[in-house]
Each structure stands twice: as structure tokens, then as C-alpha cells.
Amino acid sequence: MSNYIEYDDRIAFHPGYYIKEIVEESGLTQEDFAKRLDTTPKNLSLLIRGEQNLSIDIAMKLSRMIGTSVSYWLNLQNAYDALIAEFKSKEELTQERLVFSILDYKYFREYFNLPDLPRKIDEQIVQVRNFLNVATLTVLKKRDMAVSYRSATGEMSESNIVKANTMVQIATNIALKTEAPKFNKSLFEEAIRYALTLTENHSTFYPLIKEAFCKAGVILVILPNISGSKINGATKKVGNNIMLLVNDRRLNSDTFWFTLFHEIGHIMNGDYGISFDSESGEQEEIADKYAEDMLIPWDQYQQFIAENRFDIQSIRRFAKRIDRDPGIVLGRLLNDGKVNYDDWSLNSLRHKYKVKMA
């Protein structure tokens, strides 16, 4: 570390730069000067080389020994520190630009009303940084930034991680601003049963479920997907509450409801983290089984399968019998290979969801 720094046509000197001059002009060796200053030669040497900040104690001793004010020395240190901080901030901004290039400012502008700043990249970075409430966008590169990744089986690129962390950060900030009682598992189980009665209410289910979950201490956040995040959902403890994030990446109602109940399964098992595509492992299998059985009771599904009739009328009748959206039944049949994805006669059973932020 140097005892002076040049940056942006400016220069700031570390107090050690001036101390070195004073030592040289005194005719004393550094060791003798250190003794008179009531410090060690090592401390004096570190100060002169700019490798140690000037303490208030040494500033006081210098003022007494040389006849200057304490503030004179402390101001020198502050000016030096300020320029270094500005230099580091500039370097940090360079790194932030790389992270920001992964994101799309349009997402924040359209869904969260950030100001329109065409071609003003650095100003856009400031807006996103403040919106996410982070000191620097580079923290979004950290794999463990917001919540654990439940499975390490998939190869996650830096782009996936940045986008996933961004979505979790947004959801967490929303949860922090939401008033809710302490998480109550029994109340949450009641809210889950209530949610199952709303699968056919495609236009009104969200506020109803959100309110019911909130009363149980679970804050449901549904976000528009950030393209390329590969995130399906996430759960996170936030104080005495639990944040439950689901996005609209898959759009179809059946995949939305499955993702929602998959994340609920994680909560019921006390397992918190981010769910990505193609993840495996015991925790994921348990959450999948929970979602399958809650959405379509296992015994009734087996009876339906045994009938081996999967035309549109049969699917509708079965869905009505179990009080579920027919699209959920279709989604299960598609997943289990009982019907083909190219069977267009069944498309009318599917509903598409798109999140609209208030």
C-alpha cells in the first residue's frame, strides 16, 4: 500500500507521507523518533509506508511533539480514506456493470415502476441497487446470498444464480414489509385445505389464498418470472414468518398449483431454500409426493387410472368429483404419460396465468 494515492486527476497523501518528511528533517533515525513519539519502530514504519491508519492516540502524540493540532492529522487521514473509498466505489461499479448486464432493467421498470432511464446504465444500477436494498449488485453472484439451494445436482451458471437471487431478494423485501402474525403450522394446514377449494377460481384465487396464508404467518409472494432464472419457487424464514415465493414461469395453472404445493410441502417438512428445474434428492421427492397427493388424492387417482378413460369428458367428471380444476388432472396425466402432449383436443382444459403487479 502506498503512502499516497492518485485518482481522477486528484491526489491524497497518507499521514505517513508527512511523518516521513518530519522524521527526515529531524535528523533522527526512525527508531529514535519512534521512542520520542512513544510508539514502536514497527508502528512508525507501518505508518510511514501507508500500511496502517493513523490512530487518534498517535495523532494526539504527534500534535504534542510537533505542535500541530490533532484535527490536522485526522483530517489528512480522512481525506486519504475518502479518496480510496471513491476509487474502490468506482472499481465496484465496474463489477456491478457486469452483474447488471445479466439482468433486464425493463423488468424492474415495468413491474416495479422504476424510472425510465434509457442508456443511463449507471443510474439504472443505482435504482436497482436501492430497490433490492443491497450495498452492491455483486452480492447477487453469491450462491448462498439469500437462501440455500436445496440441491446441488444441477449445474447453475452465474446468470442463473444472479437472477434467482434477485427474485428471492424482491420477495424477501415484500415479506419484510408485510405485517403477519407468527407462523402457526395448524392454522397453515387449515389455509392449505382452503386453498384447495379455489383451484377453479382462476381470476380471484390469489388475494384469497394470500390472506388465508398471511393469517397463518406465511407470506405468499407471486412474482413475474425473470427469464433464465430457472427458479420454480422458494421458501425462507423471515423473522417469525415464512416467505413463500412462486413465479409465473410455467404459466399453465396445473404447473402453478403443483409448484405452489411443492413449496408448501417443503414448509411442512421444515425445509427452506430455492427450487430449480431438474433438481433431485429426497427432499424434492418428498415435496413432489406431498404436492401430488394434496392436489389429487392418491386412492381416487388410482381408481380413475384403472378406468383407463382419459377423454375430455372423463377428465372433467373426475375433476368435479374431487373438486379440482380439470387442468390439474390433465397436468398429472401428462406427467404420468397417460395422455400425449400433442393431444390438442385437451387444450381447452388448461388455463394460463400471468402475474400483474399492483
Secondary structure, 3 states (H helix, E strand, C coil): CCCEEEECCEEEECHHHHHHHHHHHHCCCHHHHHHHHCCCHHHHHHHHCCCCCCCHHHHHHHHHHHCCCHHHHHHHHHHHHHHHHHHHHHHHHHHHHHHHCCCCHHHHHHHHCCCCCCCCHHHHHHHHHHHHCCCCHHHHHCCCCCCCECCCCCCCCHHHHHHHHHHHHHHHHHHHCCCCCCCCHHHHHHHHHHHHCCCCCCCCHHHHHHHHHHHCCEEEEEECCCCCCCEEEEEEEECCEEEEEEECCCCEHHHHHHHHHHHHHHHHCCCCEEEECCCCCHHHHHHHHHHHHHHCCHHHHHHHHHHCCCCHHHHHHHHHHCCCCHHHHHHHHHHCCCCCCCCHHHHHHCCECCCCCC
